[in-house]
Amino acid sequence: MRVPYAQFLGKVPFKAVVIVLGAGAAAGFAALSWTANASRPVAANEPTVRPARVVEIAYQRRSQSLVLAGTIVPRIESNLGFRVAGKIVARAVDVGTTVKPGDLIAQLDPADYRLAVDNARAALASAEADYARAKADHERYLNLRGTAVFTAQTMEQRQSLAATAQARVEQARSQLASAENNLAYTELRADTDGVVTAVQAEVGQVMAQGQGVVRVARTDELEIVVGVPEHRLKTVREARAASFELWSDPGHRYSVRLRELSPSADPMTRTYPARFSVIEQPAFIGLGMTATLAFERPDAQTVAEVPLSAIFQRGTQPAVWVVDKESGTVALRTVTIARWRDETAAIASGVKNGELIATAGVHKLEAGQKVKPVPAQMQASR
């Protein structure tokens, strides 16, 4: 017997009707979604190709450079003092005074030395008079040769007296010359071009013989003193060329030559003092100025300079990511580093000329990953 639909609804609980209608709606939505997704094409799961900064390997014979800071100093700096003792009565120079050969530096009281000269002259005059009398007696006695009063013994005595008087004359002359020299030594004069760097005595001071009065630095020969670190000794010894520039005159370089390298390190700085002779002197150069020395030494082998950012550490060995030019994939390869610098590394072996290596983001690359090389010139133009 067929039941009318209205009566059927009346007999079914309301909650059951809601459940049935909800299930039907969900089934219809699922069928509609499956139909829409089925009509879309499935996207291919292709790897993302990322751009990578690269540089091309180029082996060249380069030179190692070293820069050290030094100080301009004189090669010869002497303490000047009087060769005789006395009291200083005048000083004509101060620190910084430029002197030339013959310039007066200081003077002692010459009174005692003038008296010594006068005494030496008087002694010379007396000796010359004694010699003249002895010589005349000897000559007169020679004229008596052949007479009864002439004897050989007396002639020898007269000859000996004349020779003794002559020797005393020579002695008196030497004493006079020494006294005159001592008088001249009361004036301290410069013997070469230089500049006074220190004053060690004042007017009124009594000086001993040889005691320093001033210190004079010669300006005809200048040097640059630098402290060489122990790991840079080989570079300094083998440098084919060395030059310097003054901090007060940047941009102008002048030649120097290594003259002296200490065999032992300074106990305070632990560096090896080296002296470089200035071959070409600038128009203006002063003692104590700071100079920057640069050294160049050629490498024994060809190397390829690459940025430090290109080096990837694999275990204890440095490596680089080599980019294949055809496929664009990267592969990690171990290399040998000849030396490290502040911003670059010199590769000695491990890669070939013309190969491309990644220079950025090397810690995010994986073996076989595909990249798009971006040359250095294109990076610079951006």
For each residue, the residues with C-beta under 8 A, 3 or more apart:
1:
2:
3: 7 8 11
4: 7 8
5: 8 9
6: 9 10
7: 3 4 10 11
8: 3 4 5 11 12
9: 5 6 12 17
10: 6 7
11: 3 7 8
12: 8 9 16 17
13: 16 17
14: 17 18
15: 18 19
16: 12 13 19 20
17: 9 12 13 14 20 21
18: 14 15 21 22
19: 15 16 22 23
20: 16 17 23 24
21: 17 18 24 25
22: 18 19 25 26
23: 19 20 26 27
24: 20 21 27 28
25: 21 22 28 29
26: 22 23 29 30
27: 23 24 30 31
28: 24 25 31 32
29: 25 26 32 33
30: 26 27 33 34
31: 27 28 34 35
32: 28 29 35 36
33: 29 30 36 37
34: 30 31 37 38
35: 31 32 38 39
36: 32 33 39 40
37: 33 34 40
38: 34 35
39: 35 36
40: 36 37
41:
42:
43:
44:
45:
46:
47: 369 370
48:
49: 328 370 371 372
50: 369 371 372
51: 371 372 373 374
52: 323 330 358 360 361 365 371 372 373 374
53: 358 359 360 361 374 376 379
54: 323 356 357 358 359 373 374 375 376
55: 306 307 310 356 357 359 375 376
56: 354 355 356 375
57: 304 306 347 351 352 353 354 355 356 357
58: 304 353 354
59: 302 303 304 353
60: 302 303 304 305
61: 298 299 301 302 303
62: 298 299 302 303 305 346
63: 240 296 297 298 299
64: 235 296 297 298 299 339
65: 294 295 296 297
66: 232 235 236 239 294 295 297
67: 292 293 294 295
68: 226 227 228 232 292 293 295
69: 226 290 291 292 293
70: 224 225 226 244 276 290 291 292 293
71: 224 225 226 288 289 290 291
72: 222 223 224 246 278 285 286 287 288 289 290 291
73: 77 217 222 223 224 225 275 287 288
74: 77 194 217 218 219 221 222 223 287
75: 218 221 222 223 275 277
76: 217 218 221
77: 73 74 197 215 216 217 218
78: 215 216 218
79: 200 212 213 214 215
80: 105 188 190 212 213 214 215 216
81: 188 207 209 210 211 212 213
82: 85 86 106 108 185 186 188 207 209 210 211 213
83: 182 185 209 210
84: 108 113 182 185 186 209
85: 82 206 207 208 209
86: 82 108 109 112 113 186 206 207
87: 108 109 204 205 206 207
88: 91 106 107 108 201 202 203 204 205 206 207 213
89: 107 108 109 203
90: 106 107 203
91: 88 105 106 107 199 201 202 203 213
92: 103 104 105 106 107
93: 97 99 103 105 106 196 199 214
94: 97 196 199
95: 196 197 198 199
96: 195 196
97: 93 94 195 196
98: 193 194 195 196 219
99: 93 103 105 190 193 194 195 196 216
100: 103 190 193
101: 189 190 191 192 193
102: 189 190
103: 92 93 99 100 189 190
104: 92 107 187 188 189
105: 80 91 92 93 99 188 189 190 196 213 214
106: 82 88 90 91 92 93 187 188 201 213 214
107: 88 89 90 91 92 104 110 186 187 188
108: 82 84 86 87 88 89 186 187 207
109: 86 87 89 112 186
110: 107 113 114 183 186
111: 114 115
112: 86 109 115 116
113: 84 86 110 116 117 179 182 183 185 186
114: 110 111 117 118 183
115: 111 112 118 119
116: 112 113 119 120 179 182 183
117: 113 114 120 121 176 179 180 183
118: 114 115 121 122
119: 115 116 122 123 179
120: 116 117 123 124 172 175 176 178 179 180
121: 117 118 124 125 176
122: 118 119 125 126
123: 119 120 126 127 172 175 176
124: 120 121 127 128 169 172 173 175 176
125: 121 122 128 129
126: 122 123 129 130 172
127: 123 124 130 131 165 168 169 171 172
128: 124 125 131 132 169 172
129: 125 126 132 133
130: 126 127 133 134 165 168
131: 127 128 134 135 162 165 166 168 169
132: 128 129 135 136
133: 129 130 136 137 165
134: 130 131 137 138 158 161 162 164 165 166
135: 131 132 138 139 162 165 166
136: 132 133 139 140
137: 133 134 140 141 158 161 162
138: 134 135 141 142 155 158 159 161 162
139: 135 136 142 143
140: 136 137 143 144
141: 137 138 144 150 154 155 158
142: 138 139 145 155
143: 139 140
144: 140 141 147 149 150
145: 142 150 155
146: 150
147: 144 150
148:
149: 144
150: 141 144 145 146 147 154 155
151: 154 155
152: 155 156
153: 156 157
154: 141 150 151 157 158
155: 138 141 142 145 150 151 152 158 159
156: 152 153 159 160
157: 153 154 160 161
158: 134 137 138 141 154 155 161 162
159: 138 155 156 162 163
160: 156 157 163 164
161: 134 137 138 157 158 164 165
162: 131 134 135 137 138 158 159 165 166
163: 159 160 166 167
164: 134 160 161 167 168
165: 127 130 131 133 134 135 161 162 168 169
166: 131 134 135 162 163 169 170
167: 163 164 170 171
168: 127 130 131 164 165 171 172
169: 124 127 128 131 165 166 172 173
170: 166 167 173 174
171: 127 167 168 174 175
172: 120 123 124 126 127 128 168 169 175 176
173: 124 169 170 176 177
174: 170 171 177 178
175: 120 123 124 171 172 178 179
176: 117 120 121 123 124 172 173 179 180
177: 173 174 180 181
178: 120 174 175 181 182
179: 113 116 117 119 120 175 176 182 183
180: 117 120 176 177 183 184
181: 177 178 184 185
182: 83 84 113 116 178 179 185 186
183: 110 113 114 116 117 179 180 186
184: 180 181 187
185: 82 83 84 113 181 182
186: 82 84 86 107 108 109 110 113 182 183
187: 104 106 107 108 184
188: 80 81 82 104 105 106 107 213
189: 101 102 103 104 105
190: 80 99 100 101 102 103 105 193 194 216
191: 101
192: 101 218 220
193: 98 99 100 101 190 218 219 220
194: 74 98 99 190 216 217 218 219
195: 96 97 98 99 216 217 219 287
196: 93 94 95 96 97 98 99 105 199 214 215 216
197: 77 95 215 216 217 287
198: 95 214 215
199: 91 93 94 95 196 202 213 214
200: 79 212 213 214 215
201: 88 91 106 205 207 211 212 213 214
202: 88 91 199 205
203: 88 89 90 91
204: 87 88
205: 87 88 201 202
206: 85 86 87 88
207: 81 82 85 86 87 88 108 201 211 213
208: 85 211
209: 81 82 83 84 85
210: 81 82 83
211: 81 82 201 207 208
212: 79 80 81 200 201 215
213: 79 80 81 82 88 91 105 106 188 199 200 201 207
214: 79 80 93 105 106 196 198 199 200 201
215: 77 78 79 80 196 197 198 200 212
216: 77 78 80 99 190 194 195 196 197
217: 73 74 76 77 194 195 197 287
218: 74 75 76 77 78 192 193 194 221
219: 74 98 193 194 195 222 287
220: 192 193
221: 74 75 76 218 277
222: 72 73 74 75 219 277 278 281 285 287
223: 72 73 74 75 259 275 276 277 278
224: 70 71 72 73 244 256 275 276 278 291 293
225: 70 71 73 273 274 275
226: 68 69 70 71 273 274 276 293
227: 68 266 269 271 272 273 274
228: 68 232 233 236 261 271 272 273 274
229: 232 233 271 272
230: 233 265 270 271 272
231:
232: 66 68 228 229 235 236
233: 228 229 230 236 237 261 272
234: 237 238
235: 64 66 232 238 239 295 297
236: 66 228 232 233 239 258 261 274 295
237: 233 234 258 261
238: 234 235 297
239: 66 235 236 242 258 295 296 297
240: 63 296 297 298
241: 255 295 296
242: 239 255 256 257 258 276 293 294 295 296
243: 253 254 255 256 293 294
244: 70 224 253 254 256 276 278 291 292 293 294
245: 249 250 251 252 253 254 291 292
246: 72 249 250 252 282 285 289 290 291
247: 250 289 290 291 292
248: 284 289
249: 245 246 252 282 284
250: 245 246 247
251: 245
252: 245 246 249 282
253: 243 244 245 294
254: 243 244 245 278 279 280 281 282
255: 241 242 243 279 280
256: 224 242 243 244 276 277 278 279 293
257: 242 276 277 279
258: 236 237 239 242 261 274 275 276
259: 223 275 276 277
260: 274 275
261: 228 233 236 237 258 272 273 274 275
262: 265 266 272 273 274
263: 272
264: 272
265: 230 262 269 270 271 272
266: 227 262 269 270 271 272 273
267: 270
268:
269: 227 265 266
270: 230 265 266 267
271: 227 228 229 230 265 266
272: 227 228 229 230 233 261 262 263 264 265 266
273: 225 226 227 228 261 262 266
274: 225 226 227 228 236 258 260 261 262
275: 73 75 223 224 225 258 259 260 261
276: 70 223 224 226 242 244 256 257 258 259 293
277: 75 221 222 223 256 257 259
278: 72 222 223 224 244 254 256 281 285
279: 254 255 256 257
280: 254 255
281: 222 254 278 285
282: 246 249 252 254 285
283:
284: 248 249
285: 72 222 246 278 281 282 289
286: 72 289
287: 72 73 74 195 197 217 219 222
288: 71 72 73
289: 71 72 246 247 248 285 286
290: 69 70 71 72 246 247
291: 69 70 71 72 224 244 245 246 247
292: 67 68 69 70 244 245 247
293: 67 68 69 70 224 226 242 243 244 256 276
294: 65 66 67 242 243 244 253
295: 65 66 67 68 235 236 239 241 242
296: 63 64 65 239 240 241 242
297: 63 64 65 66 235 238 239 240
298: 61 62 63 64 240
299: 61 62 63 64 302 303 338 346
300:
301: 61 338 348
302: 59 60 61 62 299
303: 59 60 61 62 299 338 339 346 347 348
304: 57 58 59 60 346 347 351 353
305: 60 62 344 345 346 347
306: 55 57 310 311 320 344 345 347 357 359
307: 55 310 343 344 345 359
308: 311 340 343 344 345
309: 359 360 362
310: 55 306 307 320 321 345 357 358 359 360 362
311: 306 308 318 319 320 337 345 362
312: 318 319 320 321 332 362 363
313: 316 317 318 319
314: 317 318 319 332 334
315:
316: 313
317: 313 314 334
318: 311 312 313 314 334 335 336 337 345
319: 311 312 313 314 332 333 334 335 350
320: 306 310 311 312 332 333 335 347 350 351 357 358 362
321: 310 312 330 331 332 333 357 358 362 365
322: 330 331 332 333 351 355 356 357
323: 52 54 328 329 330 355 356 357 358 371 373
324: 327 328 329 330 331
325: 328 356 373
326:
327: 324 370
328: 49 323 324 325 370 371 372 373
329: 323 324 368 369 370 371
330: 52 321 322 323 324 358 365 366 367 368 369 370 371
331: 321 322 324 367 368
332: 312 314 319 320 321 322 367
333: 319 320 321 322 350 351
334: 314 317 318 319 350
335: 318 319 320 347 348 349 350 351
336: 318 347 348 349 350
337: 311 318 340 345 346 347 348
338: 299 301 303 346 347 348
339: 64 303 345 346
340: 308 337 345 346
341: 344 345 346
342:
343: 307 308
344: 305 306 307 308 341
345: 305 306 307 308 310 311 318 337 339 340 341
346: 62 299 303 304 305 337 338 339 340 341
347: 57 303 304 305 306 320 335 336 337 338 350 351
348: 301 303 335 336 337 338
349: 335 336
350: 319 320 333 334 335 336 347
351: 57 304 320 322 333 335 347 355 357
352: 57 355
353: 57 58 59 304
354: 56 57 58
355: 56 57 322 323 351 352
356: 54 55 56 57 322 323 325 373
357: 54 55 57 306 310 320 321 322 323 351
358: 52 53 54 310 320 321 323 330 361 362 365 371
359: 53 54 55 306 307 309 310 362 376
360: 52 53 309 310
361: 52 53 358 364 365
362: 309 310 311 312 320 321 358 359 365
363: 312
364: 361
365: 52 321 330 358 361 362 369 371
366: 330 369
367: 330 331 332
368: 329 330 331
369: 47 50 329 330 365 366
370: 47 49 327 328 329 330
371: 49 50 51 52 323 328 329 330 358 365
372: 49 50 51 52 328
373: 51 52 54 323 325 328 356
374: 51 52 53 54 378 379
375: 54 55 56 378 379
376: 53 54 55 359 379 380
377: 380 381
378: 374 375 381 382
379: 53 374 375 376 382
380: 376 377
381: 377 378
382: 378 379
